[in-house]
Amino acid sequence: MSRRYPAAGKRILITGAARGIGAATAAELARRGARLSLVGLEPDLLERNVKELGDGHMWAEADVTNQAALDAAVVATKERFGGIDVVMANAGIANFGTVRTADPEDFARTVSVNLTGVYRTIAAAVPHLVDSRGYVLIVASLASFVPMPGAAAYAASKAGVDSLAASLRMELSQFGVDVASVHPSWIDTDLVRGGEEALPTFAKMRTELPPPANKTTTVEECARAMADAIERRALRVFVPSSGRVVSLIRPLSMAAPLARMARGRLAENLTQLDKENQARGATWR
């Protein structure tokens, strides 16, 4: 049986905590007795979430692409709680469309938030994590292992996050800091629902994926898995757990025969996705 490190009393900073996985995980951790610092871009939601969590929590407005704002949020957290035990780097966005139609600036923004933002978050917090021999939970995705035509920026950034987690794990282990990656599949959040509402072809393509990549998990179930990972100091987590299979068969997903088999239907879907995305003309989060 794996050792557990109860969340009670832990000082935990979560980025992207205004809604979705971040907000749900904060609520689950608060129920387990942790003290939360919620960091994000929507102050009204952050303030509301902190009030719902009860006494002993805080929030700070910060964009993970802004190092000065992140540094300030980390300093405020350390001053409020006296230290930081856990950082959950969760902030993320997505944009859709193929390279023929998607704005390169949208690609760059997605990578800046999803990948560079994770690095910035950990860089800001690492001195405090070393002091506490703490734990980092990086929210990657099942897309870390699966090419996603029509969502190349998201897949590339999440693949980068998986590699980043592995590198930082080796860098920080000598200081007693554990670094983990968590790989959710489709979670019932604003991010997924908003994408499906705005882009019906995205919803169609998602249902055509083979299991378990087409499974939707509740945000509450995902939050419990995140909190459990923190309490176990797990190094790699899949939500749902069957997603581990996808990581093991990743080479097959790149195989030329499978690409040829998918080309006809995929080409039709991508053409329609581009039309919908051009009509929309926006990155969503």
N, C-alpha and C positions, 0 to 999 in steps of 0.2 A: 504493500500500500504506500502511495506517495506521501511524502511529508506535506503538511499544510501550514501556511503562514496566515493566520486569520486576518481579515481586513480591518477588524476592530482597532481603532486608534491609528491606522495608517493614514499618512498625509499624501493625497493623490491629486495630481493635476491632470486634467483631461482637456485636450483641444477639440474643437468642433463639437462643443458640449451644449449648444443651444437647442439642438433637436436630434432626432434619429438615434443612432447607436450610442453616440456620446451622452445624450441626455438620459437614455434608458439605462445605460451602464452606471451613470452617476447615481441614479435612483436606487439601483440594486446594491451598489456599494454603500450608500448611506444607510440602507436597511441593515447592512452587516456591520455598521458601526464605524465606517471610515469617515475621514474629514476631507471634503472635496473642494478643489479649486476649479471652477468651470471657466474655460477660456474659449472665446469665440468672437463672432462678428455682430451678433444681434443682442445688444444690451438689454432690451426689454424682455426677450425670452430668457436670457441668462439670469436676470434679476428674478423673474418669475420662478424659474427652476430652483434657484437657491432658496427662495421662500418656501417652496413646496418640500424641499429637503429637510427643513427645520433649522434649528440653531447650530452654529459651529461650522458653517460653510461660507464660501466666498465666490466671487466671480470677477473676471477681468476681461475687458475688451481688447482683443489683439488679432491681427491678421498674421497668419503663419508665414506670409511672404515678407513681413516687416520685422527685421531682427531687433530693432530698438523696442518695438511694442512687445515682442515676445520676451525680451530680456526684462522689461519692466514688469510683465505679468509674473514671471518666475521670481523676481525679487520680492514682489508684493506677497506672493504665496509663502516664500521662505520667512518673511517678516511676520506674517500672520500666524503661521503654524510652527515656526522654529526650525523648519527643515522640510525636505521633500523625500518621501519614500518610494513613490511610484509615479511614473509619467506614462500616460496613455496617449500616444500620438495618433489621433483619429481624424483630424480635419481632412476633408477630401471633396473634390468636385468631379464632374464628368462633362465632356462635350462629345457630340456625335456628328457623323458625316465622314465621307471618305476623303482621301488626300486630294481628290479632284475638286472638291467643293468646300471642305472645311477651312476656316480661317487659320493660318499658321499661328496667329496670336492666341487663338483659343487653345491650340495644342500646347503652346508655351506656357500659358496660364495654368492648364491642368497639371503639367509636369512641375511647375513652380510650387503649386499648392501640395500636390500629392507626394512628391518625392523630395524636392528641396525643402519644403516646409517641414517635413519630418526631420530632416537633418538639422535644420535651424532650431527646432523645438528641443531636440536632444542636446545640441551644442549649448543652448542656453541653460539647460538644467543639469548638465553632467557634473559640475563641481559639487552640487548638493546631493546628487545620487551617489557619488563616490563617498561623501561623508557618511551617508546612511547605508552604504552597501545595498543600494536600492535595485529597482526592477523597472524595465522599460517594456511596454507592450505596444508594438507598432501594428496598426491596422492596415494590413495588405488586402488581399482579395483572392478568391479562386481564380480571378483573371490574371494573377501572377503567373499561372501555369498554362493559360489558354489564350491563343491569339484571338483578338476580337476585331475583325474587320468592321469598319464603321465606328469603332470606338478605340482606335489605335493609341491615342494619347493615354486613355485610362489604363489599358492593358500594359503599355510600355512603362508607365509610371509605377504601376503595382508590381510588375516584374522587377523594376529597379528597387522598390521598397524591400522586396524579399531578399535581394542580394545585399542591400544596405544593412538589413538586420543581421545577416550572417557575418558581415564584416565587422560591424560594431560589437557583436557578441564576442568575437575574438579579441578586439581591442580593449574591451572593458572588463573581461572576465578576471584579469589580474587584480582588479580593484574590488572584486566581489559584487560587481553589477551584472545582473542577468538581463539579456536582451532577447525578446521574443517577437515572433510575428504571428498574427492571427489572420486566417484566410476565410472570411465569410463568402458564401455564395450569395444568392439574391435574398436580401433582407427587406421586410415590409416596412420601408421608410419613405419619407418624402422624395428622396433621391430616385428610388425605383418607380414609385407611383407617378411622380411628375414626368419622368421619362416616358412611361407608357402612355400617359394621357396626351402628351405633346407629340409623340412619335409612335403611332399605331404599328408601324413596321417593326420598331424595336420590340414591342410586346410580342408580335408574331414570331420574330427571330428567336426570342428568348424561349418560347414554348417549344420550338423545334430542336432545342439543344438536347443531347442525350442525358439521362439521369447520371449523377445527381446534380448536374449543372443547371437543370431546369427547375429545381426545387426552390420554393420560397419558404423562408423561415421567419417566424414572428420576431419582432424586435426585442420582446421580453425574453424569448429563448436565447437570442444572441447575447443579450446583456448578462444573463446568468452564466453563459459560457465564458464571457470576458472576465466576470468577477471570479469565477472558479479558476481561470488561468492565473489571475493575479495571486490568488490564495495558494496555488500550487507552484508558483514561479515556473510555469510551464514554458518551454522554449518554442513550441510550434503547436498551433491550435487550428482546427478546422470546424467551421460552422455551416452546415451540419457536419458531424464527424465523418460521414461518408465521403466528404470532399477530399480526404486524404488519398483516395484512389486516383483522383484527377492528377495530383502531384506526382504519383508514381508512374502514370502512363503518359506523362507530358511528351516524351519523344514521339509517341504515336500521333498526337494531335498535330504535329508538324509534318507528318509524312505526306509525300507527294501524292500517293494514290488517294488518300482521303481528301486532299485538296481538290483533286480532279473530280471526285465523286460529288463534292459539294458545289462545284463551280456553277452549274446551271441555276439551281434554286438560289444560291447565294448572290449571284450576279443580279437576279431579278429583285431580290430583297434590298440589296444595296442601292440599286437605282431608285427604288421607291423611297428608301430612307433619305437619300440625298435630296429628293424633291421636298419631302416633309421638313427636313432640316433647313433648307434654303427658305422655305416659307416662314419658318420660325425665326431663324437668324440669331440664336442666342445660346450661350453656355448656361447650363442650369446646375444647381447644387441642392 
